[in-house]
Amino acid sequence: MPVASSIARETDIKHVVKNFRDLYPELKLEEAVNDENKAEVESAGSEVMALIITGGTERIIGACKKSARSFVAIYHDSLNSMPAALEASAEFGFKAFHIKDQEEIKSYAKAVEIAEEMRSERLLLFGDPSPWLVYSGYGQNPESMIEKVEEQEIEELIELAMIAKVKDEEISEIRSRAESIGPSFEDFRTSLKIEKAIRKMLEQRGTKFFSIKCFDLLEPLKGTACLALSRLNDEGYVAACEGDIAASVTMLLLSKASGLPSFMGNVESVNDRSIFLAHCTSPTKMLSGFKYMTHFESGMGVGIAGKIKEGETVTVARVDTKKKIIRAGIGKVLSEPFREDVCRTQVRVELENPSLVVERPIGNHYALTLGDHLRLLEFIAYVEGYEFERI
C-alpha cells in the first residue's frame, strides 16, 4: 500500500511506484493512500507493506499499523521517505526495509505467504495428546497459527488397521530399501496396515497434517506408527508423534519454510555448544542412510535408525503456541556414535545458544529440517506477533 502526503505531486508518486514495480513485479500494489481514515479502512485485518512515498505520512502510517493484522514499511532515499519511516517507527513500532533490500523484502513476503497458508491448516489428532505431554498438549493455543485442531477416536483407526490387507510384495519392497535389524516380516505387515488405515482416514477427513497417540497402538496391534510416519513425511504429509500439538505446529512451520520434510525428536542432552535429538521415526529423504530397527521403548514395530550427514546445515526449532514463542537456531550436524540407550534416529547439532533450551524450557520435542531458514522464521514470528528466540 503506497502512502503519500495529501500535497504530494502525482509525478513523484508515479516515479516511486514504478521503481517498486520494477524491483518487485510479483508483489501486489494497491492505489496510493493519503488519508488516515482510508488507510485504516483499507488496512483492516490485512498483511500490509506500506511503501512510504513521501514525508508527512506519519499519521497515515500509524493508521495502517493500527488496523493491519501485520505491518512493515518500505522507505527510499528521497522525498523525505526515510524521515517519515524513522519518526513513525519510533512511535508505532514496526520493521522497516529500504526499497532496494530485495532479499529481506522478498523473504518477508514469503513469511506472510507461509503464515497465511498455515492459518488454513487443520491438525487432526488421532487420540488425545500422550499423558506425559503436560505442557505440549491441550494447554497449547494452536489456533493462533493454524485454523483448528480436530479430534479422531483412535479406536476407529485401530479397527481399520486390523482389517487392512498388505501383500507380501509390498513388504519385500520396503524391506529391501535398508538393512533390517530386529523387525520381523510380520512387524512390517503390521506397520503397513497401520499406514493404510492412517491414509484412509486422512483422505476421509481431508487433511495431510496430523499427529497420533502412537503408544495406544502397542497393546491392540503389537506395532507402532514409526514406519508410517516416516513414509508419509517423505511424501509431503506433516506427520507428528505422540499427539504433541506444539511439535506438530513446529513441523508444519519448518516444512512450509523449507519445502522439505522435518524431523521431530526428544531432547536427550544439551551442552554449551550443541543439542542431541533422538526419535524412532524420521523422513528418509533427509537421511544419508538408515536401518530398520524396532521401536526403542517397546521393542515392537518398525522404527527408523537414521543418520543425517555430518556437516549438513540444519535449522532446529520449537514453537510454543501458549507463550507465543518461536525458538530456532541453525548449525552443523556433528559426528555422534550410535547409542543403544535412546531412540533410533539420532542427531547432534552445533548451535549458538543451546543452553536456552534448558534454562527457559518450553517443552521437550524440537524439530529439525535441512538448510538455513532462520531469517524466514524470524519474519514469521513477527507476522504472527510471536517472540523470536535464537538458540
LUMMAR-87275 format. One record per atom (N, C-alpha, C): x, y, z. Coordinates in steps of 0.1 Angstrom, whole numbers, plus 5000, padded with zeros to 4 digits. Layout:
<nodes>
XYZ
...
</nodes>
This chain:
<nodes>
500849885000
500050005000
500950125000
501050204989
501750324989
501050434997
501850505005
501350615013
502050745009
501350855007
501850985003
501151095011
501751205012
501051315019
500051375009
499151445015
498051505006
498451604996
499751664998
500251764989
501351704980
501451574980
502451504972
502151524957
503151544949
503051554934
502751424928
501851424919
501451294912
502651234905
503551324899
504751264892
505651194902
505751244914
506651184924
506051044928
504751044930
504150914933
504350814922
504150854910
504250754899
505750704897
506650794900
508050764899
508450654909
508050674922
508450574932
507750444930
506450454926
505650334923
506250254912
506750324902
507350254890
508650184895
509450254903
510650184908
510350064916
509350074924
508949954932
508449844923
507649874913
507149764904
508349704896
509349774893
510449724886
511249624894
511349654907
512049574916
511249454921
509949464922
509149364928
507849334920
508049294908
506849274899
505849164904
506349074913
505448974919
504549014930
504849134936
504049184947
502949274943
501749254949
500549334946
500749474951
500349574943
500449714947
499149774946
498649834957
497349904958
497550044953
496450124952
496550264949
497050344961
497750454958
498350534969
497250594978
497550594991
496650645001
497250775008
496450875009
496950995015
496051045027
495250955032
494250995042
494250895053
494250935066
494250845077
493050745077
491850805075
490650715076
490650605065
491050645053
491050555042
492150445045
493250495050
494350395053
493950295064
493250335074
492750245084
491750145079
490850195070
489750105065
490450005055
491350045047
491849955037
492849855043
493449895054
494449805061
493749705070
492549715073
491849635083
492049485081
492649425091
492849275091
493749225080
494549315073
495349275062
496849265066
497649195058
499049195059
499549315051
500049415057
500349535049
501849565049
502349595037
503649655035
503449795030
503749895038
503450035034
504750095027
504550135014
505550195006
505450345009
506450395017
506350535021
506950625010
506150695003
506550764991
507050904995
506450975005
506851105009
506851115024
507451225029
507351265042
505951315045
505751355058
504351405062
503351295063
503751165063
502851055062
502750975075
503451035086
503550955098
502250915104
501250995104
499950955110
499150865101
499350875088
498750775078
499350635081
500750635083
501350515086
500850455099
500650535109
500150495122
498750435120
497950495112
496550435110
496650305103
497550285094
497750155087
498150045098
499150085106
499749995116
498649955126
497850045130
496750025140
495749925135
495449925122
494349845116
494849715110
496149705107
496549585099
496749465109
496649345103
497049225110
498549225113
499349255103
500749265105
501249385096
502349445099
502749565092
504249585092
504749625080
506049665078
506049785069
507149865069
507249985060
508449965051
508350025039
509450035029
509750175026
510950225028
511350365025
512350365014
512650495009
513650514999
514450635002
515250684994
516250784997
515950924993
514650954990
514251094986
512951124991
512451244989
511151294992
510751275007
511851275015
511651265030
510951135034
511151035026
510650905029
511250845042
512550845042
513250785054
512950855067
512950995067
512551065079
511151025084
510251005075
508850955079
508950815085
509750735080
509850595085
510450595099
511450675101
512050675114
511150735125
510450845122
509550905131
508350815135
507850755124
506650675127
507050545134
508150485130
508550365137
508850385152
509450495155
509750525169
508450535177
507350585171
506050605178
505250475178
505150405166
504250295165
504850165165
506150155163
506850025165
506649925153
507549925144
507349825133
508749815126
508849705118
510049685110
509949775097
511149825093
511149895080
512349855072
512149845059
513149805049
513449915039
514749915035
515050005023
514449945011
514050025001
513349974989
514249874981
515549894982
516449814974
516949684982
516449664994
516849555002
516049434998
516249384985
515449284979
515349154987
516449104992
516548984999
515648985011
515649095019
514849105031
513349115027
513049205018
511649225014
511049095008
511749025000
511148904994
511048795004
512048785014
511948695024
510748725033
510548855036
509348895044
508048855037
507948885024
506748855017
506548705017
507548625016
507348475017
506848435031
507348505042
506948475055
505448505057
504948615051
503548645051
502748535044
503248495033
502548385025
502548255033
503548215040
503548095048
502648115060
502648225066
501748245077
500248235073
499948285061
498548275056
498248135053
499148065047
498947925044
498647835056
499447865067
499347785079
497947815086
497447935084
496147965090
494947885084
495247815073
494147735067
494347585070
495347555078
495647415080
494947365092
494347235091
493747175102
494547055107
494847055120
495646945126
494646835131
494846715126
494046605130
494746525141
494146515152
494746435163
494146295164
494946195161
494446055164
494646025178
493546035186
493746015201
494146145207
494046155220
494446265228
496046285228
496546395231
497946405234
498346305244
499546245243
500046145252
500046205266
499846125277
499646185290
500846255296
502046215291
503246285296
503446425290
502646465280
502746595274
501946695282
502446725294
501646805303
501746955299
502746985290
502847125286
502447135271
502747035263
502747045248
501446995242
500446965251
499146905246
498047015245
496946985252
495847075251
496047215257
497047235265
497347365271
497847465260
498247415249
498747505238
497547575232
497947675224
496947765217
497247765202
497147655195
497547645181
496747735172
495447765176
494647845167
495247985165
496248025172
496948145169
497748135156
498048015152
498847995139
498147905129
497347815133
496547735123
495047745125
494347685116
492847705116
492247645129
492547515131
491947455143
492547315144
492247255156
492647115159
491347035159
491446925151
490246825151
490646695157
489746635163
490046505171
489346395164
490046275164
489646155158
489846045168
488845965172
489045855181
490045755175
490945715182
491945625177
491445485175
490345455182
489845315181
489345285166
488845385159
488445365146
489645335137
490745405140
492045375132
492545235135
492445195147
492845055151
492044955144
490744975143
489844875137
490144875122
490444985115
490744985101
492144915099
493044935108
494344865106
494244715108
493344675116
493144525118
492644455106
491844525098
491244465086
492044495073
493044585074
493744625062
494444505056
494644505043
495344395036
496644445031
497744375033
499044405028
499644295021
500044315009
500644205001
502144185005
502544055004
503944025007
504944104998
504544134986
505444204977
505644354982
504644404988
504844544994
505844545005
505744435013
506644425025
508044405020
508244315010
509644285005
510244414999
509444494992
509944604985
510444714995
509744735006
510144825016
511344775024
511344645027
512444585035
513744595027
513644595014
514844595005
515544735005
514844835010
515444975009
516544995020
516644915030
517644935041
517844805048
518844795055
519144685064
518144675075
517644555078
516644535089
517344465101
517244535112
517844475124
516644465135
516144355137
515144335147
513744305142
513144395134
511744375129
511644255121
510544185123
510244065115
509444105103
509244005094
508444025082
507044075086
506544015097
505144045102
505144175109
506244225115
506244355120
506044465109
506644435097
506444525086
505044525081
504444405082
503044395077
502144475086
502344465100
501544545109
501744695107
503044735104
503344875102
502644935090
502644855079
501944895067
500444895068
499944805076
498444805079
498044935086
498944975096
498745105103
498745225093
499745215084
499845325074
498645335065
498145215060
496945215052
495745275059
495645245072
494545295080
494645445081
495845495084
496045645085
495745715072
496245655061
495945715048
494445735045
493745625048
492345625045
491545725054
491945735066
491245835075
491645975072
492846005068
493246135063
492546175051
492346085042
491646115030
490146145033
489546075042
488246095046
488046235053
489046275061
489046405068
489546525060
490146495049
490646605040
491746685045
492746615051
493946685056
495146595055
496346655054
497646585054
498546625065
497846685076
498546735087
497946665100
498846585107
498246505118
499346475128
498846425139
499646365150
498946255156
499646155161
498946035165
499545995179
498645945188
498945895201
499445755199
500745745195
501345625190
501245505200
501545535212
501645425222
500345355224
499245415220
497945345221
497845225211
498745225201
498745115191
499444985196
500245005207
501144895211
500344775216
499344795225
498544685230
497744615220
496844685213
495944605204
496644555191
497644625186
498244595173
499644535174
500244545185
501644495187
502544565176
502244695174
503044765164
503044915167
503744985158
503845135160
503645205147
503545335148
503345415136
504645475130
505745435135
507045495132
507345485116
507145365110
507345355096
506345435088
505145435092
504045505085
504345655085
504745715097
505045855098
506345885089
507245805089
508445825080
508045835066
507245735061
506945735047
505945855043
505045885052
504145995049
504846135049
505746155059
506546275058
507446285046
507946175041
508646175028
507746215016
506546195017
505546225006
504946365007
505346445017
504846575018
503746595029
503346485036
502446505047
503246565059
502546615069
503246665081
502746575092
503546475096
503146365105
503946365118
503346395129
504046415142
503646295151
504446275161
504346175171
503546215184
503046125190
502546135204
501446235207
500746285196
499746385198
500246515203
501546545200
502146665205
501746785196
500946875202
500346985194
501447085190
502247125200
503347225198
504347175187
504747045188
505646985179
505046975165
503746945164
503146935151
503147075144
502847175151
502847315145
504347345141
505247305149
506647335146
507047265133
506647135132
507047065120
506347125107
505147165109
504447235098
505147355094
505547435104
506247565101
507547535094
508347435098
509647405092
509447355078
508447275076
508147215063
507747325053
506947415058
506547525049
507747615046
508547645056
509647735054
510747675044
510947545045
512047475038
511547415025
510247375024
509747295013
510247155014
510747115026
511346985028
510646915040
510846785042
510246725054
511046775066
510446745078
511046785091
511046665100
512046665109
512246555119
511846615133
511246535141
510846565155
511546475164
512246535174
513046455183
512946495198
513246395206
513346425221
514746495223
514746595232
515946655236
516646565246
517646485241
518346385250
519446445258
520146545253
521246615260
521546745254
521946845262
522346975258
523747005265
524647055257
525847115263
526047255259
527247315262
527347455259
527547485244
527547385236
527747415221
526847335212
526047235218
525247155209
524047095216
523147045208
521946985213
521846845206
521446745213
521346605208
519846565208
519346525196
517946485195
517846345190
516846275194
516646135190
515146105190
514746025180
513345975179
513345845170
512345775171
512345645163
511745655149
511445775145
511045795131
511645915125
511845915112
512346025105
512046015090
511746125083
511746115069
513046065063
513045965055
514345915050
514946005040
514146105034
514746195024
515746285030
515746305043
516746395049
517946315055
517946185053
518946095059
520046065049
521246045054
522345995045
522345845044
521645785054
521545635054
520645595066
520045475065
519245435076
519145285076
518745235088
518445095090
517045085097
516444965095
515144945102
515544875116
514944925126
515044865140
513744875146
513644805157
512344815165
512244945172
511044985176
510745105184
511545085197
512145195201
513145185213
512445145226
511345215230
510845185243
510145045244
509445015233
508644895234
509244765228
510244785219
510844675213
509944615202
508944685198
507944645188
508044725176
507344675165
507144755153
508444775145
508344875136
509544905127
509845055129
511045075135
511545215136
512545245126
512945375125
513945415116
515145465123
516345395121
517545435127
518445505116
518345635116
518945705105
520045805110
520745845100
521845945102
521646065092
521846185097
521946305088
523446325086
523746355074
525146375070
525946475079
527046435084
527946515092
528246645084
528246765090
528546885083
527346955077
526246885076
525046935069
524447055078
524047165071
523447275078
522047245080
521547265092
520147235096
519547355104
518247365104
517547455112
516847375123
517047405136
516347345147
515347445153
514147405156
513147495161
512147435170
511447515178
510347475186
509447595187
508147575184
507047675185
506247645198
506147755206
505347745218
504147835215
502947775212
501747855209
501047905222
501547865233
500947905246
501548045250
502948045250
503648165254
503948255241
503548205230
503748275217
505248305215
505948195213
507448205211
507748115199
508548165190
509248075180
510748085184
511247965187
512647955191
513347875181
514447925175
515147855164
516647885164
517347795157
518847815155
519247745143
520447775138
521047705127
522347655131
522747535126
524047485129
524447365120
525647315123
526147205115
525847075123
525546965116
525446835122
526846785126
526946735138
528246685143
528246535143
529446485143
529646335144
529246285158
528546175158
528046125171
527945965170
528545895178
528445745177
527045705181
526545595175
525245545178
525145495192
524045535198
523745495212
522545395213
522645305222
521645205223
520645245234
520945355241
520045385253
519145505250
518945535237
517945645233
517345595220
516345675215
515645635203
516545625191
516045575180
516845515169
517545615160
516845715155
517445825147
518045925156
519345955155
520046035164
520846145157
520746265162
521446375156
521946485166
523246515165
523746625174
524046745165
523546865169
523646985161
524447085169
525447145163
526147255169
525247385168
525047455179
524147575180
524847685187
524447805185
525047925190
524747935205
523447905209
523047925223
522147815228
522547695228
521647575231
521247575246
521947645255
521647635269
520247695271
519747785262
518447845264
517347735265
517547625258
516647505258
516347455272
517447465280
517347415294
517047525304
517547645302
517447755311
515947805311
515347815299
513947855298
513147755290
512847645296
512147535288
510847575283
510547535271
509147545265
508647415260
509047305267
508647175262
509847095257
509546965255
510546865251
510946865236
509946825228
510246795214
510646915206
511846905199
512247005190
512246945176
512047025166
512046975152
513247035144
513546965133
514746995125
514446975111
514947065102
514847045088
516247085082
516447045069
517747075063
517747225058
518947285059
519047425053
518947525064
519247655060
519247765069
517947845066
517047845075
515747915073
515448015085
516548055092
516448135104
515748265102
516248345091
515648475089
514148465086
513848365078
512448345074
511548315087
512048235096
511348205108
511248335117
512248415117
512248535124
511148625119
510948635106
509948715100
508548665103
508448525102
507148465105
506748495119
507648495129
507348525143
506848675143
507448765136
507048905136
505648915130
505348845119
504048845113
502948795122
503248695130
502348635139
502248705153
503148795155
503148865168
503748775179
504648685175
505348595184
506748655187
507248625199
508548655203
509548555196
510648605191
511648515184
512848505193
513248375196
514448355204
515448265195
516648305196
517648235188
518448135198
518548015193
519347915201
520647875193
</nodes>
